[in-house]
Amino acid sequence: MTTDFIFESIMESGTITGAGFVTATICSILIGCFIAFMYTLKNNYSKSYIVTLALLPAIVQVVIMLVNGNIGAGIAVAGAFSLVRFRSAPGSGKEITSIFLAMAVGLATGMGYIGIAAIFAVIITVANLILSSLSLNNKASEEKTLKITIPESLDFEGVFDDIFERFTTKADLEEVKTSGMGSLYKLTYKISLRQKASTKAMMDEIRQRNGNLEVSCSRPVIVRAEEL
């Protein structure tokens, strides 16, 4: 078929040429910029993350070209990439998906399959955009962090169980620490609110029980890498 050339490699017998290297690198950067742009449409992002998405395909592509079938070099590269996790902040599912997509594009361009890389990037980014727009039941959005301050005279074990039973589907005590020279306890819970449950009503009942001390309810804090 006339379209078969799209799925063919630009590398001749696995040999790296100047023209092939430049072509693959330019295509990697262009596809990386496309992936980064598509990610900005429906997601929160930082400058450093977008730059990473744009450049990652080209970086992976060069690594694949240099390995070029050398098993020993491939194992060494895999070990080097595994060290990245120690410098990485936890990411969301969408962020991890985009990173893997950028790496897959780099693998394809590094082997010379420019057409496959471009088509695959378009398909996955468009599918991700469509799925993100669907109105699915997002249970994770109901998960929150609840912080309660209580006096030292109040036994915190089980004191709020009846309130949590009516307003939440899950309430796990994550942290207990003292404050105010030991006169106060600060409790941190990870909770999942029931559908249509009133956060205000829950907090009002907690305030009645903890002597109107501080109560806060917020989304879980996610540690992010520092922006450029």
TORDRENTI-197429 format. One line per 5 residues: number of its first residue (from 1); their letters; for each residue x, y, z of C-alpha. Coordinates in steps of 0.001 Angstrom, whole numbers, always signed. Example, Ala and Ser with C-alpha at 12.3 -4.5 7.8 and 13.67 -1.06 7.14 Angstrom:
REM TORDRENTI-197429
1	as	+12300,-4500,+7800  +13670,-1060,+7140
This chain:
REM TORDRENTI-197429
1	mttdf	+0,+0,+0  +1096,+3592,-629  +851,+4465,+3071  +3261,+1749,+4201  +6178,+4201,+4158
6	ifesi	+4649,+5887,+7228  +5386,+2756,+9268  +8914,+2249,+7954  +12097,+3243,+9759  +14240,+6059,+8415
11	mesgt	+17336,+4234,+9703  +19077,+2087,+7123  +20095,-1264,+8636  +20305,+318,+12076  +23063,+2716,+11002
16	itgag	+22932,+6247,+12373  +23437,+8939,+9733  +23664,+12678,+10165  +20436,+13296,+8271  +18634,+10551,+10192
21	fvtat	+19806,+11892,+13545  +18754,+15480,+12794  +15405,+14383,+11373  +14624,+12157,+14340  +15649,+14819,+16861
26	icsil	+13556,+17546,+15247  +10544,+15223,+15035  +11007,+14175,+18661  +10999,+17793,+19833  +7959,+18667,+17692
31	igcfi	+5975,+15673,+18940  +7096,+16413,+22506  +5824,+19997,+22172  +2520,+18635,+20868  +2194,+16294,+23861
36	afmyt	+3013,+19159,+26240  +476,+21464,+24562  -2284,+18853,+24727  -1546,+18311,+28420  -2105,+22016,+29164
41	lknny	-5670,+21951,+27797  -7395,+20148,+30686  -4828,+19952,+33488  -3001,+22030,+36048  +700,+22155,+35299
46	sksyi	+4023,+23771,+36120  +6541,+25227,+33700  +9159,+22626,+34626  +6769,+19741,+33882  +5769,+21104,+30468
51	vtlal	+9424,+21615,+29508  +10135,+18045,+30605  +7340,+16653,+28425  +8584,+18639,+25427  +12222,+17498,+25705
56	lpaiv	+11876,+13949,+27059  +11176,+12282,+23657  +14374,+13756,+22184  +16434,+12657,+25198  +15104,+9091,+25076
61	qvvim	+15585,+9023,+21310  +19295,+9855,+21595  +19760,+7192,+24278  +18121,+4551,+22070  +20285,+5582,+19111
66	lvngn	+23458,+5322,+21179  +22537,+1915,+22604  +21746,+655,+19076  +21413,-3034,+19956  +24213,-3104,+22533
71	igagi	+22759,-5224,+25377  +25394,-4157,+27893  +24837,-476,+27194  +21083,-1017,+27377  +21335,-2534,+30859
76	avaga	+23552,+334,+32016  +21093,+2897,+30673  +18157,+1135,+32368  +20041,+1294,+35665  +20755,+4997,+35205
81	fslvr	+17100,+5787,+34445  +16004,+3891,+37571  +17849,+6487,+39684  +15454,+9206,+38501  +12775,+7994,+40930
86	frsap	+14858,+9182,+43895  +14643,+12767,+42613  +10992,+12664,+41571  +7976,+13960,+43485  +4822,+11814,+43527
91	gsgke	+2700,+12510,+40471  -895,+12035,+39423  -2092,+9375,+37013  -2287,+11887,+34165  +1266,+13045,+34761
96	itsif	+2605,+9497,+34771  +652,+8684,+31600  +2122,+11708,+29819  +5647,+10786,+30922  +5258,+7237,+29603
101	lamav	+3802,+8588,+26344  +6791,+10903,+25894  +9164,+7996,+26555  +7314,+5747,+24089  +7590,+8457,+21427
106	glatg	+11315,+8732,+22131  +11719,+4972,+21767  +9923,+5023,+18422  +11849,+7990,+16995  +15118,+6543,+18296
111	mgyig	+14470,+3478,+16161  +13527,+5659,+13201  +9770,+5089,+13231  +8753,+8738,+12959  +5314,+8051,+11476
116	iaaif	+4388,+5576,+14204  +5536,+8029,+16902  +3455,+10882,+15476  +297,+8811,+14942  +570,+7188,+18361
121	aviit	+1014,+10566,+20095  -2057,+12005,+18367  -4228,+8978,+19182  -3263,+8838,+22874  -3485,+12594,+23533
126	vanli	-6866,+12906,+21816  -8188,+9833,+23663  -6934,+11284,+26951  -8644,+14609,+26199  -11947,+12884,+25409
131	lssls	-11855,+10640,+28479  -10979,+13586,+30717  -14052,+15428,+29456  -16446,+12612,+30343  -18609,+13047,+33434
136	lnnka	-17474,+10012,+35369  -18119,+9369,+39040  -14877,+10688,+40511  -14727,+9189,+43986  -11167,+10405,+44515
141	seekt	-12385,+14024,+44460  -14381,+13348,+47654  -11266,+12388,+49604  -10153,+15125,+51976  -7818,+15788,+54875
146	lkiti	-9553,+16636,+58161  -7565,+18213,+61001  -9099,+18452,+64471  -7682,+20069,+67608  -8912,+18624,+70914
151	pesld	-8068,+19257,+74593  -5820,+16726,+76333  -8697,+15740,+78612  -10706,+14353,+75670  -9992,+10754,+74697
156	fegvf	-9638,+10977,+70915  -9949,+7227,+70298  -13449,+6703,+68928  -14775,+10076,+70090  -15847,+11103,+66561
161	ddife	-16811,+7657,+65220  -20568,+8301,+65219  -20080,+11570,+63303  -17831,+9907,+60742  -20323,+7061,+60316
166	rfttk	-23046,+9513,+59254  -20969,+11848,+57074  -18171,+9706,+55613  -17574,+6375,+53926  -14014,+6206,+55236
171	adlee	-12172,+7956,+58070  -8605,+6879,+58820  -6543,+8484,+61575  -3238,+9362,+59896  -1405,+11392,+62528
176	vktsg	-1597,+12410,+66191  +647,+15067,+67691  +668,+17270,+70784  +570,+21056,+70804  +442,+23915,+73296
181	mgsly	+2969,+22370,+75719  +997,+19127,+75695  -2351,+20723,+76536  -3788,+19990,+73070  -3844,+17127,+70596
186	kltyk	-3914,+17665,+66841  -5515,+14826,+64903  -5216,+14349,+61159  -7768,+12131,+59380  -8047,+11084,+55753
191	islrq	-11771,+10975,+55002  -14088,+10287,+52070  -17358,+12183,+52287  -20651,+10536,+51452  -22527,+11838,+48424
196	kastk	-24386,+15056,+49239  -22891,+15102,+52750  -22546,+18610,+54184  -19005,+19501,+55187  -20300,+22408,+57268
201	ammde	-22735,+20212,+59208  -19978,+17704,+59946  -17591,+20406,+61135  -20296,+22002,+63320  -20872,+18704,+65114
206	irqrn	-17141,+18196,+65584  -16796,+21713,+67046  -19517,+20970,+69566  -17579,+17932,+70704  -14028,+19353,+70758
211	gnlev	-14914,+22511,+72702  -15048,+24763,+69624  -11310,+24379,+68988  -9791,+24557,+65530  -11164,+22253,+62802
216	scsrp	-10049,+22321,+59158  -11083,+20290,+56130  -9101,+20463,+52891  -7958,+18468,+49904  -4939,+16214,+50481
221	vivra	-1674,+18101,+50043  +422,+16777,+47154  +4120,+17577,+47137  +5159,+19143,+43845  +8551,+19632,+42313
226	eel	+9823,+23203,+42462  +8987,+25223,+39366  +11696,+26694,+37184
